[in-house]
């Protein structure tokens, strides 16, 4: 239930600022550079999945949505 609430909070926070949401995925606190396999390996190690690391940015890169400079 906590994750659902957090997801809705994030959706509300960024609903009118999608590029800000995309930029947040590259924040040093959750961004892990690398390939899909490398990132999943890192996320699965040492409880990193519980430390808010994610690879969601890969989805946006795959469909060609990039951060505006």
N, C-alpha and C positions, 0 to 999 in steps of 0.2 A: 504494500500500500504506500509506503514511503516513496518508492521509486515513481509510482504513478503521480503522486503529489508534486514531486520534484520536476517531473517531465512537464506537467501542466504549468508550473511556475515558470519554467524556462520558455515554454511556448508563449505564455502571456508576456513575458519580458521582451521577447524578440519578435513578436508577431508582426510588428510594423517596421522592423529593422533586420531583414534577412541577412544582409551583408555583415552586420555586427555579429549575428549568430555564427556565420561562417568564420569570421575572424576569431571568435572565442574558441573555436575548435583547434586553432593553432597556438593557443595560449601555452606558455611553457609549463604551466601546472598540470596540463593533461595531454599535451602533444608528445607523440613519440615518433620520430622520423624512421623511415625504413619501408621495406616491402610489406605486403599483407602478412606473409608468413613470419617475418621478423618481428613485426609489431604484436601479432598474436602470441608469439613465444614470450616476449617481454611481459605482456599483460597477464599471462598465465603464471608467471614466476613470482615467488615471494609475496603473494597477496596483492600484486600491483592492480589487479582488477578491482580491488576494494579502495584503491587510492585515486579513483576518478580518471585514470588514464583511459584513453579511448582511441579508436581508429575510424570514427565516423567520417572524418575528413576524406578518407579514401573513397567513400561513396560519391561525394561531390566531385572529387577529381576525376573519377571514372566517367561521370556523365558530363564532364567538361565545365563544371561550375567552379570558377576560381575566385580568389580574393582580388578585389579591385585595388590596384595600387594607387 
